[in-house]
């Protein structure tokens, strides 16, 4: 049986900018449906930001995903976030640089969250199945 969510629930998540709720909804729906790339990018950004010790994130990140995320951010005009994001890929073993990146992410968390939401804001109808 396919997962279904009420339009009113989806509307509520968007209206409240409930990023965790949207992340969970997207993860469930993406198991059964092909969603626009914006939702994949949104989820990857949320996986990047709420962590201490960002090196753990980069340790398992493939080169292909890093490039796809960076290019996706560029496509939506988030150039600074894209550059900072990509800067961690090849330097994850440098504890000083990763500490600086952790500090930057903490200081810009609301900006990153706003970018993540901005990426999917116009795609609400793509979640109605």
MMTF fields as JSON, N, C-alpha, C and O atoms, coordinates in Angstrom:
{
  "mmtfVersion": "1.0.0",
  "mmtfProducer": "UNKNOWN",
  "numBonds": 515,
  "numAtoms": 516,
  "numGroups": 129,
  "numChains": 1,
  "numModels": 1,
  "chainsPerModel": [1],
  "groupsPerChain": [129],
  "chainIdList": ["A"],
  "bondAtomList": [4, 2, 8, 6, 12, 10, 16, 14, 20, 18, 24, 22, 28, 26, 32, 30, 36, 34, 40, 38, 44, 42, 48, 46, 52, 50, 56, 54, 60, 58, 64, 62, 68, 66, 72, 70, 76, 74, 80, 78, 84, 82, 88, 86, 92, 90, 96, 94, 100, 98, 104, 102, 108, 106, 112, 110, 116, 114, 120, 118, 124, 122, 128, 126, 132, 130, 136, 134, 140, 138, 144, 142, 148, 146, 152, 150, 156, 154, 160, 158, 164, 162, 168, 166, 172, 170, 176, 174, 180, 178, 184, 182, 188, 186, 192, 190, 196, 194, 200, 198, 204, 202, 208, 206, 212, 210, 216, 214, 220, 218, 224, 222, 228, 226, 232, 230, 236, 234, 240, 238, 244, 242, 248, 246, 252, 250, 256, 254, 260, 258, 264, 262, 268, 266, 272, 270, 276, 274, 280, 278, 284, 282, 288, 286, 292, 290, 296, 294, 300, 298, 304, 302, 308, 306, 312, 310, 316, 314, 320, 318, 324, 322, 328, 326, 332, 330, 336, 334, 340, 338, 344, 342, 348, 346, 352, 350, 356, 354, 360, 358, 364, 362, 368, 366, 372, 370, 376, 374, 380, 378, 384, 382, 388, 386, 392, 390, 396, 394, 400, 398, 404, 402, 408, 406, 412, 410, 416, 414, 420, 418, 424, 422, 428, 426, 432, 430, 436, 434, 440, 438, 444, 442, 448, 446, 452, 450, 456, 454, 460, 458, 464, 462, 468, 466, 472, 470, 476, 474, 480, 478, 484, 482, 488, 486, 492, 490, 496, 494, 500, 498, 504, 502, 508, 506, 512, 510],
  "bondOrderList": [1, 1, 1, 1, 1, 1, 1, 1, 1, 1, 1, 1, 1, 1, 1, 1, 1, 1, 1, 1, 1, 1, 1, 1, 1, 1, 1, 1, 1, 1, 1, 1, 1, 1, 1, 1, 1, 1, 1, 1, 1, 1, 1, 1, 1, 1, 1, 1, 1, 1, 1, 1, 1, 1, 1, 1, 1, 1, 1, 1, 1, 1, 1, 1, 1, 1, 1, 1, 1, 1, 1, 1, 1, 1, 1, 1, 1, 1, 1, 1, 1, 1, 1, 1, 1, 1, 1, 1, 1, 1, 1, 1, 1, 1, 1, 1, 1, 1, 1, 1, 1, 1, 1, 1, 1, 1, 1, 1, 1, 1, 1, 1, 1, 1, 1, 1, 1, 1, 1, 1, 1, 1, 1, 1, 1, 1, 1, 1],
  "groupList": [{"groupName": "UNK", "atomNameList": ["N", "CA", "C", "O"], "elementList": ["N", "C", "C", "O"], "formalChargeList": [0, 0, 0, 0], "bondAtomList": [1, 0, 2, 1, 3, 2], "bondOrderList": [1, 1, 2], "singleLetterCode": "X", "chemCompType": "L-PEPTIDE LINKING"}],
  "groupTypeList": [0, 0, 0, 0, 0, 0, 0, 0, 0, 0, 0, 0, 0, 0, 0, 0, 0, 0, 0, 0, 0, 0, 0, 0, 0, 0, 0, 0, 0, 0, 0, 0, 0, 0, 0, 0, 0, 0, 0, 0, 0, 0, 0, 0, 0, 0, 0, 0, 0, 0, 0, 0, 0, 0, 0, 0, 0, 0, 0, 0, 0, 0, 0, 0, 0, 0, 0, 0, 0, 0, 0, 0, 0, 0, 0, 0, 0, 0, 0, 0, 0, 0, 0, 0, 0, 0, 0, 0, 0, 0, 0, 0, 0, 0, 0, 0, 0, 0, 0, 0, 0, 0, 0, 0, 0, 0, 0, 0, 0, 0, 0, 0, 0, 0, 0, 0, 0, 0, 0, 0, 0, 0, 0, 0, 0, 0, 0, 0, 0],
  "groupIdList": [1, 2, 3, 4, 5, 6, 7, 8, 9, 10, 11, 12, 13, 14, 15, 16, 17, 18, 19, 20, 21, 22, 23, 24, 25, 26, 27, 28, 29, 30, 31, 32, 33, 34, 35, 36, 37, 38, 39, 40, 41, 42, 43, 44, 45, 46, 47, 48, 49, 50, 51, 52, 53, 54, 55, 56, 57, 58, 59, 60, 61, 62, 63, 64, 65, 66, 67, 68, 69, 70, 71, 72, 73, 74, 75, 76, 77, 78, 79, 80, 81, 82, 83, 84, 85, 86, 87, 88, 89, 90, 91, 92, 93, 94, 95, 96, 97, 98, 99, 100, 101, 102, 103, 104, 105, 106, 107, 108, 109, 110, 111, 112, 113, 114, 115, 116, 117, 118, 119, 120, 121, 122, 123, 124, 125, 126, 127, 128, 129],
  "secStructList": [7, 7, 7, 7, 7, 7, 2, 2, 2, 2, 2, 2, 2, 2, 2, 6, 6, 7, 2, 2, 2, 2, 2, 2, 2, 2, 2, 2, 2, 2, 6, 6, 1, 7, 7, 7, 2, 2, 2, 2, 2, 2, 2, 2, 2, 2, 2, 2, 2, 1, 7, 1, 7, 6, 2, 2, 2, 2, 2, 2, 7, 7, 2, 2, 2, 2, 2, 2, 2, 2, 2, 2, 2, 2, 2, 6, 6, 7, 2, 2, 2, 2, 2, 2, 2, 2, 2, 6, 4, 4, 4, 6, 6, 7, 2, 2, 2, 2, 2, 2, 2, 2, 2, 2, 2, 2, 2, 6, 2, 2, 2, 2, 2, 2, 2, 2, 2, 2, 2, 2, 4, 4, 4, 4, 4, 4, 4, 7, 7],
  "xCoordList": [0.84, 0.0, 0.887, 1.84, 0.576, 1.349, 1.01, -0.147, 2.052, 1.841, 1.137, 1.478, 0.165, -0.575, -0.697, -0.83, -0.649, -0.77, -1.814, -1.905, -2.598, -3.64, -3.014, -1.969, -3.666, -3.203, -3.117, -2.197, -4.064, -4.05, -2.811, -2.279, -2.358, -1.139, 0.079, 0.917, 0.171, 1.285, 1.258, 2.293, 0.066, -0.067, 0.392, 1.056, 0.04, 0.436, 1.958, 2.541, 2.602, 4.062, 4.724, 5.687, 4.207, 4.758, 4.461, 5.336, 3.243, 2.865, 3.705, 4.093, 3.973, 4.755, 6.259, 7.057, 6.631, 8.052, 8.667, 9.762, 7.928, 8.353, 9.362, 8.988, 10.629, 11.665, 11.829, 12.006, 11.773, 11.899, 10.697, 10.855, 9.516, 8.322, 8.371, 8.006, 8.822, 8.96, 10.022, 9.841, 11.123, 12.183, 11.622, 11.827, 10.918, 10.356, 9.34, 9.336, 8.487, 7.502, 8.197, 7.814, 9.205, 9.941, 10.642, 10.641, 11.232, 11.921, 10.947, 11.286, 9.766, 8.757, 8.282, 8.259, 7.909, 7.376, 8.419, 8.086, 9.675, 10.706, 11.016, 11.638, 10.6, 10.779, 9.835, 10.118, 8.721, 7.699, 7.444, 6.818, 7.929, 7.635, 8.904, 9.821, 8.923, 10.003, 9.629, 8.62, 10.444, 10.181, 11.146, 12.226, 10.765, 11.687, 13.001, 13.03, 14.072, 15.399, 15.464, 16.3, 14.613, 14.613, 14.45, 15.045, 13.657, 13.43, 14.663, 14.959, 15.372, 16.631, 17.622, 18.264, 17.751, 18.679, 18.285, 19.143, 17.014, 16.509, 16.938, 17.459, 16.72, 17.061, 18.555, 18.971, 19.366, 20.818, 21.299, 22.205, 20.704, 21.086, 20.736, 21.525, 19.561, 19.176, 20.06, 20.283, 20.554, 21.474, 22.838, 23.562, 23.186, 24.481, 24.523, 25.533, 23.438, 23.52, 23.401, 24.082, 22.623, 22.424, 23.447, 23.077, 24.684, 25.667, 26.825, 27.181, 27.385, 28.649, 29.652, 29.428, 30.715, 31.66, 31.3, 31.055, 31.265, 30.841, 31.741, 31.351, 32.922, 33.82, 33.165, 33.435, 32.307, 31.621, 30.711, 30.56, 30.111, 29.259, 30.091, 29.728, 31.201, 32.035, 32.774, 33.1, 33.036, 33.763, 33.081, 33.754, 31.76, 31.009, 30.383, 29.738, 30.567, 29.957, 30.719, 31.936, 30.008, 30.659, 30.98, 30.339, 31.974, 32.335, 31.162, 30.925, 30.43, 29.294, 28.198, 27.654, 27.875, 26.839, 27.291, 26.503, 28.558, 29.075, 28.949, 28.524, 29.311, 29.226, 27.77, 27.445, 26.905, 25.485, 24.854, 24.066, 25.195, 24.654, 25.176, 24.408, 26.461, 27.061, 26.45, 26.101, 26.32, 25.73, 24.262, 23.783, 23.55, 22.153, 22.023, 21.14, 22.885, 22.877, 23.202, 22.577, 24.159, 24.51, 23.317, 23.017, 22.644, 21.5, 20.414, 19.73, 20.26, 19.239, 19.766, 19.052, 21.013, 21.568, 22.211, 22.51, 22.425, 23.046, 24.549, 25.072, 25.216, 26.625, 27.543, 28.431, 27.343, 28.208, 28.042, 29.029, 26.807, 26.577, 27.196, 27.783, 27.069, 27.654, 29.165, 29.737, 29.804, 31.265, 31.698, 32.637, 31.026, 31.364, 31.103, 31.912, 29.972, 29.633, 30.745, 31.231, 31.127, 32.118, 33.502, 34.317, 33.765, 35.082, 35.391, 36.558, 34.376, 34.608, 34.898, 35.392, 34.607, 34.72, 36.135, 36.343, 37.097, 38.457, 39.312, 40.506, 38.7, 39.46, 38.914, 39.227, 38.111, 37.434, 38.389, 38.01, 39.609, 40.568, 41.333, 42.078, 41.163, 41.832, 40.936, 39.942, 41.288, 40.425, 40.229, 39.159, 41.229, 41.086, 40.073, 39.181, 40.21, 39.264, 37.85, 36.878, 37.728, 36.396, 35.787, 34.577, 36.603, 36.108, 35.612, 34.57, 36.362, 35.943, 34.65, 33.787, 34.52, 33.3, 32.116, 31.019, 32.332, 31.274, 30.802, 29.602, 31.751, 31.429, 30.642, 29.674, 31.052, 30.346, 28.918, 27.974, 28.764, 27.422, 26.537, 25.387, 27.068, 26.283, 25.861, 24.726, 26.767, 26.481, 25.501, 24.82, 25.425, 24.587, 23.452, 22.863, 23.159, 22.141, 20.797, 20.172, 20.351, 19.047, 19.071, 18.067, 20.207, 20.352, 20.298, 19.67, 20.947, 20.942, 19.545, 19.078, 18.88, 17.511, 16.581, 15.726, 16.746, 15.921, 16.191, 15.265, 17.447, 17.788, 17.144, 16.579, 17.228, 16.634, 15.131, 14.598, 14.462, 13.025, 12.749, 11.81, 13.556, 13.377, 13.463, 12.798, 14.276, 14.452, 13.17, 12.875, 12.403, 11.193, 9.901, 8.827, 9.98, 8.775, 7.782, 6.575, 8.238, 7.34, 6.948, 6.298, 7.334, 7.108, 6.073, 5.977, 5.307, 4.36, 3.435, 3.202, 2.924, 1.976, 2.606, 1.894, 3.918, 4.597, 4.53, 4.884, 4.085, 3.993, 2.597, 2.382, 1.648, 0.268, 0.106, 0.109, -0.033, -0.228, -1.572, -1.928],
  "yCoordList": [-1.176, 0.0, 1.243, 1.339, 2.152, 3.376, 4.387, 4.538, 5.077, 6.111, 7.299, 7.72, 7.827, 8.999, 9.979, 9.593, 11.226, 12.273, 13.271, 13.596, 13.752, 14.723, 16.024, 16.452, 16.633, 17.911, 18.934, 19.752, 18.892, 19.841, 19.652, 20.623, 18.416, 18.139, 18.724, 19.374, 18.494, 19.024, 20.551, 21.195, 21.125, 22.587, 23.127, 24.161, 22.433, 22.849, 22.828, 23.765, 21.765, 21.681, 22.844, 23.427, 23.179, 24.3, 25.635, 26.497, 25.806, 27.064, 27.323, 28.458, 26.273, 26.395, 26.34, 26.536, 26.072, 25.865, 24.828, 25.007, 23.753, 22.659, 21.797, 20.833, 22.151, 21.499, 20.027, 19.192, 19.706, 18.304, 17.497, 16.38, 18.054, 17.378, 17.185, 16.124, 18.209, 18.099, 17.075, 16.301, 17.071, 16.089, 14.673, 13.828, 14.424, 13.084, 12.707, 11.575, 13.643, 13.406, 13.068, 12.116, 13.836, 13.62, 12.262, 11.55, 11.911, 10.622, 9.462, 8.484, 9.551, 8.493, 8.447, 7.379, 9.588, 9.611, 9.225, 8.609, 9.586, 9.289, 7.801, 7.365, 7.031, 5.57, 4.94, 3.871, 5.606, 5.035, 5.85, 5.364, 7.087, 7.979, 8.693, 8.935, 9.015, 9.835, 11.295, 11.783, 11.979, 13.369, 14.271, 13.833, 15.517, 16.459, 16.56, 16.354, 16.876, 16.97, 17.955, 17.806, 18.935, 19.907, 19.243, 19.684, 18.201, 17.527, 16.756, 16.7, 16.172, 15.496, 16.502, 16.238, 17.653, 18.686, 19.222, 19.403, 19.471, 19.916, 18.94, 19.353, 17.667, 16.652, 16.609, 16.487, 16.709, 16.673, 17.878, 17.75, 19.042, 20.217, 20.041, 20.394, 19.498, 19.292, 18.258, 18.339, 17.312, 16.321, 16.943, 16.457, 17.994, 18.652, 19.567, 19.608, 20.303, 21.379, 21.007, 21.642, 20.068, 19.937, 19.019, 18.088, 19.277, 18.361, 19.106, 20.22, 18.443, 18.89, 17.851, 16.654, 18.271, 17.314, 17.023, 15.871, 18.052, 17.924, 16.97, 16.486, 16.702, 15.776, 14.421, 13.749, 14.008, 12.722, 12.71, 11.68, 13.841, 13.964, 13.781, 13.009, 14.495, 14.46, 13.137, 12.742, 12.458, 11.196, 10.178, 9.386, 10.192, 9.213, 9.798, 9.079, 11.09, 11.759, 11.418, 11.59, 10.942, 10.628, 11.913, 12.944, 11.835, 12.988, 13.399, 14.587, 12.413, 12.696, 13.458, 14.43, 13.026, 13.725, 15.124, 16.068, 15.266, 16.591, 17.548, 18.691, 17.09, 17.926, 18.237, 19.366, 17.249, 17.451, 18.459, 19.308, 18.367, 19.298, 20.702, 21.664, 20.821, 22.13, 22.767, 23.947, 22.006, 22.538, 22.9, 23.888, 22.096, 22.415, 23.725, 24.53, 23.944, 25.202, 26.374, 27.432, 26.186, 27.228, 27.539, 28.703, 26.5, 26.673, 27.538, 28.292, 27.424, 28.201, 29.528, 30.25, 29.85, 31.141, 31.209, 32.3, 30.084, 30.058, 29.814, 28.778, 30.782, 30.636, 30.498, 29.646, 31.32, 31.238, 29.897, 29.265, 29.466, 28.182, 27.058, 26.131, 27.132, 26.107, 26.043, 24.957, 27.192, 27.226, 26.688, 25.897, 27.107, 26.631, 25.133, 24.387, 24.699, 23.274, 22.445, 21.475, 22.833, 22.074, 22.146, 21.241, 23.209, 23.368, 22.272, 21.998, 21.658, 20.615, 19.251, 18.377, 19.045, 17.71, 17.162, 16.025, 17.931, 17.413, 17.73, 17.435, 18.328, 18.739, 18.144, 18.639, 17.102, 16.613, 16.03, 15.883, 15.698, 15.157, 16.254, 15.958, 17.507, 18.643, 19.15, 19.834, 18.816, 19.126, 20.63, 21.051, 21.432, 22.882, 23.421, 24.19, 23.025, 23.495, 22.985, 23.705, 21.778, 21.247, 21.966, 22.188, 22.324, 23.098, 24.461, 24.938, 25.08, 26.367, 26.214, 27.091, 25.104, 24.864, 24.633, 25.131, 23.883, 23.705, 25.054, 25.295, 25.921, 27.25, 28.049, 28.725, 27.977, 28.693, 28.171, 28.954, 26.856, 26.27, 26.713, 27.1, 26.659, 27.098, 28.562, 28.918, 29.394, 30.826, 31.129, 32.154, 30.246, 30.483, 29.467, 29.323, 28.778, 27.72, 28.241, 27.602, 29.38, 29.891, 30.262, 30.106, 30.751, 31.076, 29.803, 29.785, 28.758, 27.484, 26.879, 26.363, 26.943, 26.426, 27.198, 26.604, 28.515, 29.33, 28.951, 28.895, 28.692, 28.263, 26.918, 26.729, 25.985, 24.659, 24.782, 24.157, 25.587, 25.766, 26.461, 26.097, 27.456, 28.17, 27.262, 27.491, 26.246, 25.299, 24.519, 24.205, 24.202, 23.392, 24.192, 23.648, 25.454, 26.257, 26.214, 26.208, 26.183, 26.178, 24.792, 24.653, 23.774, 22.386, 21.642, 20.418, 22.352, 21.731, 20.711, 19.625, 21.055, 20.173, 18.856, 17.881, 18.816, 17.573, 16.51, 15.357, 16.869, 15.899, 15.326, 14.467, 15.778, 15.264, 14.045, 14.159, 12.907, 11.654, 11.057, 10.003],
  "zCoordList": [0.0, 0.0, 0.0, 0.774, -0.841, -1.003, 0.096, 0.487, 0.587, 1.596, 0.96, -0.145, 1.661, 1.186, 2.335, 3.496, 1.995, 3.007, 2.55, 1.367, 3.495, 3.184, 2.696, 3.186, 1.732, 1.214, 2.342, 2.37, 3.264, 4.381, 5.264, 5.802, 5.412, 6.188, 5.475, 6.099, 4.181, 3.388, 3.41, 3.579, 3.238, 3.294, 4.648, 4.718, 5.704, 7.053, 7.203, 7.75, 6.719, 6.809, 6.081, 6.578, 4.906, 4.144, 4.831, 4.918, 5.311, 5.955, 7.209, 7.487, 7.944, 9.175, 8.93, 9.847, 7.689, 7.353, 8.295, 8.828, 8.474, 9.343, 8.58, 7.912, 8.686, 7.895, 8.25, 7.363, 9.524, 9.92, 9.43, 8.938, 9.562, 9.059, 7.555, 7.047, 6.84, 5.385, 5.012, 4.073, 5.745, 5.49, 5.631, 4.759, 6.725, 6.947, 5.875, 5.392, 5.508, 4.455, 3.14, 2.46, 2.787, 1.538, 1.548, 0.544, 2.673, 2.759, 2.564, 1.897, 3.122, 2.95, 1.5, 0.888, 0.954, -0.403, -1.45, -2.462, -1.208, -2.21, -2.31, -3.279, -1.342, -1.424, -2.447, -2.988, -2.704, -3.582, -4.849, -5.791, -4.866, -5.988, -6.432, -5.647, -7.69, -8.219, -7.965, -8.474, -7.18, -6.838, -7.601, -7.998, -7.804, -8.447, -7.667, -6.453, -8.37, -7.765, -6.605, -5.714, -6.606, -5.52, -4.154, -3.171, -4.095, -2.814, -2.362, -1.168, -3.296, -2.974, -2.409, -1.392, -3.062, -2.622, -1.245, -0.381, -1.042, 0.258, 1.359, 2.395, 1.13, 2.138, 2.411, 3.563, 1.365, 1.56, 2.364, 3.186, 2.136, 2.916, 4.389, 5.265, 4.658, 6.054, 6.737, 7.945, 6.0, 6.575, 6.875, 7.744, 6.177, 6.35, 7.57, 8.272, 7.834, 8.814, 10.289, 11.095, 10.699, 12.156, 12.831, 13.548, 12.605, 13.166, 13.789, 13.404, 14.759, 15.316, 14.857, 15.037, 14.288, 13.727, 12.286, 11.928, 11.455, 10.066, 9.28, 8.217, 9.788, 9.091, 8.889, 7.894, 9.816, 9.674, 8.458, 7.801, 8.158, 6.981, 5.712, 4.824, 5.641, 4.439, 4.271, 3.151, 5.373, 5.316, 4.412, 3.753, 4.373, 3.58, 2.319, 1.556, 2.096, 0.943, -0.332, -0.4, -1.33, -2.604, -3.357, -3.156, -4.219, -5.05, -5.929, -6.143, -6.436, -7.319, -6.57, -7.094, -5.36, -4.592, -4.204, -4.254, -3.816, -3.456, -4.629, -4.461, -5.799, -7.0, -7.347, -7.713, -7.233, -7.542, -6.583, -7.002, -5.312, -4.321, -4.587, -4.588, -4.81, -5.086, -6.33, -6.312, -7.399, -8.632, -8.442, -8.998, -7.653, -7.359, -6.6, -6.898, -5.631, -4.895, -5.814, -5.727, -6.673, -7.649, -8.545, -8.812, -9.002, -9.914, -9.283, -9.976, -7.963, -7.271, -6.741, -6.043, -7.069, -6.702, -5.325, -4.839, -4.699, -3.375, -3.52, -3.109, -4.107, -4.478, -3.271, -3.267, -2.253, -1.08, -0.376, 0.0, -0.197, 0.47, -0.356, 0.202, -1.669, -2.543, -2.373, -2.27, -2.344, -2.204, -0.847, -0.762, 0.204, 1.545, 1.635, 2.187, 1.092, 1.109, 0.458, 1.039, -0.726, -1.481, -0.835, -1.013, -0.094, 0.528, 1.546, 1.826, 2.089, 3.078, 2.503, 3.215, 1.246, 0.65, 0.675, 1.097, 0.241, 0.146, 1.363, 1.386, 2.366, 3.541, 4.827, 5.91, 4.739, 5.923, 6.964, 8.126, 6.573, 7.536, 8.275, 9.209, 7.876, 8.505, 9.646, 9.402, 10.869, 12.014, 12.226, 12.665, 11.927, 12.089, 11.077, 11.438, 9.831, 8.804, 9.079, 8.847, 9.56, 9.856, 11.053, 11.094, 12.009, 13.146, 12.678, 13.126, 11.777, 11.209, 10.407, 10.441, 9.691, 8.923, 9.862, 9.612, 10.937, 11.94, 12.473, 12.61, 12.769, 13.294, 12.263, 12.611, 10.988, 9.937, 9.793, 9.684, 9.792, 9.659, 10.823, 10.616, 12.039, 13.206, 13.072, 13.39, 12.607, 12.477, 11.343, 11.372, 10.347, 9.166, 9.028, 7.957, 10.104, 10.051, 9.538, 8.692, 10.034, 9.587, 8.109, 7.414, 7.627, 6.207, 5.356, 4.297, 5.816, 5.087, 5.096, 4.08, 6.248, 6.334, 5.398, 4.741, 5.337, 4.434, 2.98, 2.17, 2.65, 1.291, 0.985, -0.092, 1.924, 1.723, 1.463, 0.546, 2.275, 2.076, 0.749, 0.041, 0.41, -0.842, -2.057, -3.067, -1.951, -3.061, -3.337, -4.49, -2.286, -2.48, -2.398, -2.656, -2.05, -1.804, -2.957, -2.715, -4.17, -5.322, -5.801, -6.837, -5.064, -5.489, -4.651, -4.74, -3.846, -2.942, -3.634, -3.103, -4.789, -5.484, -5.926, -6.164, -6.039, -6.449, -5.359, -5.608, -4.159, -3.057, -2.897, -2.042, -3.695, -3.604, -4.504, -5.73, -3.896, -4.65, -4.314, -4.841]
}
